[in-house]
Amino acid sequence: MHLKKISVISGDSPSWFQKLLKGRREKKKMRNTLKNVKTAFVSLLFLSVCICAYRYWTVIKSLRPFAVCFTSSADLDAMRYMIHSFDKVMNEYNITHWIEGGTLLGAHRYGDIIPWDHDGDFGYLLADRAKV
């Protein structure tokens, strides 16, 4: 019996104990491989969720139409009055001027002020700067 134990330890002939150890090592390798696969899958899933959230809150949200931020009709009427008054004063002093930016875009697209615009944009010549 004592000799059998020595042969198991020395590894001369495969015994039931060595087969058992080999099977356990293979199972342990398999478990570690499965853990690595699970970790990789969870990491990939987390990364996918982060990318989808980023796209939703930045790219996709910026492509949505404007729905909530319209200027009230009273404010639009006041802005129209100020733009016409500004135009009248600039013409009175013979200053070359024009509309630009959002005001020009609204005049071209809508024939009026853009419904969500809050200001009037104007330009004038530097030569007329002293008159202004």
C-alpha positions as a printed Julia matrix, in Angstrom:
132×3 Matrix{Float64}:
   0.0     0.0     0.0
   2.82    2.33    0.85
   4.38    1.72   -2.56
   1.14    2.55   -4.3
   1.1     5.98   -2.67
   4.64    6.64   -3.85
   3.75    5.68   -7.41
   0.79    8.07   -7.29
   3.01   10.88   -6.14
   5.82   10.07   -8.53
   3.4     9.9   -11.45
   4.65    6.65  -12.94
   1.22    5.29  -13.7
  -2.02    7.26  -13.86
  -4.19    6.4   -10.93
  -7.73    7.27  -10.01
  -6.4    10.19   -7.89
  -4.49   11.71  -10.79
  -7.51   11.34  -13.02
  -9.6    13.04  -10.36
  -7.12   15.92  -10.09
  -6.97   16.24  -13.87
 -10.77   16.37  -14.03
 -10.91   19.01  -11.31
  -8.27   21.13  -13.09
 -10.26   20.95  -16.31
 -13.45   21.92  -14.49
 -11.64   24.82  -12.84
 -10.31   25.99  -16.22
 -13.82   25.73  -17.64
 -15.26   27.72  -14.72
 -12.61   30.42  -15.15
 -13.31   30.56  -18.88
 -17.03   30.91  -18.23
 -16.35   33.66  -15.67
 -14.25   35.5   -18.25
 -16.97   35.12  -20.88
 -19.62   36.36  -18.42
 -17.45   39.33  -17.45
 -16.84   40.18  -21.1
 -20.56   39.89  -21.88
 -21.57   42.11  -18.95
 -18.89   44.66  -19.91
 -20.09   44.67  -23.51
 -23.69   45.05  -22.4
 -22.78   47.97  -20.12
 -20.82   49.65  -22.92
 -23.76   49.22  -25.31
 -26.16   50.8   -22.82
 -23.76   53.73  -22.32
 -23.47   54.29  -26.07
 -27.25   54.13  -26.54
 -27.8    56.57  -23.66
 -25.2    58.96  -25.09
 -26.81   58.84  -28.53
 -30.29   59.35  -27.05
 -29.36   62.35  -24.9
 -27.1    64.09  -27.44
 -27.47   63.14  -31.08
 -31.07   61.97  -31.29
 -32.41   64.63  -28.91
 -30.74   67.4   -30.95
 -32.6    66.2   -34.07
 -36.03   66.6   -32.48
 -38.17   69.55  -33.6
 -38.7    72.53  -31.36
 -42.0    72.05  -29.57
 -42.06   73.82  -26.22
 -40.0    76.99  -26.55
 -42.27   79.22  -28.66
 -42.35   82.93  -27.91
 -45.77   84.3   -26.91
 -47.77   86.26  -29.48
 -47.56   89.44  -27.37
 -43.75   89.2   -27.35
 -43.7    88.58  -31.1
 -45.91   91.66  -31.65
 -43.59   93.75  -29.46
 -40.56   92.47  -31.37
 -42.2    93.3   -34.72
 -42.9    96.84  -33.44
 -39.28   97.27  -32.3
 -37.9    95.98  -35.61
 -40.13   98.36  -37.6
 -39.22  101.27  -35.29
 -35.51  100.49  -35.64
 -35.88  100.35  -39.43
 -37.72  103.68  -39.41
 -35.03  105.42  -37.33
 -32.17  103.99  -39.42
 -33.87  105.16  -42.64
 -34.51  108.58  -41.09
 -30.76  109.06  -40.46
 -29.86  107.54  -43.85
 -27.86  104.65  -42.35
 -27.37  101.58  -44.53
 -28.63   98.58  -42.58
 -30.02   95.08  -43.05
 -31.43   92.17  -41.11
 -29.25   89.12  -40.52
 -29.01   85.88  -38.56
 -32.25   84.46  -37.17
 -34.27   87.51  -38.23
 -33.2    87.05  -41.86
 -33.83   83.31  -41.68
 -37.33   83.89  -40.29
 -38.1    86.47  -42.98
 -37.0    84.02  -45.67
 -38.65   80.87  -44.28
 -41.81   82.22  -42.65
 -42.16   85.74  -43.99
 -42.13   86.8   -40.33
 -40.14   86.29  -37.13
 -39.15   82.73  -36.23
 -41.71   81.62  -33.61
 -39.01   80.64  -31.06
 -36.7    83.63  -31.68
 -36.26   86.16  -28.9
 -34.33   88.97  -30.59
 -33.84   90.96  -33.78
 -30.5    90.79  -35.61
 -29.24   93.75  -37.65
 -26.09   94.8   -39.45
 -24.84   98.17  -40.69
 -21.82   99.55  -42.55
 -18.72  100.56  -40.6
 -18.72  103.8   -42.58
 -22.03  104.71  -40.88
 -20.71  103.89  -37.39
 -20.35  107.54  -36.41
 -24.03  108.15  -37.22
 -25.15  105.3   -35.01
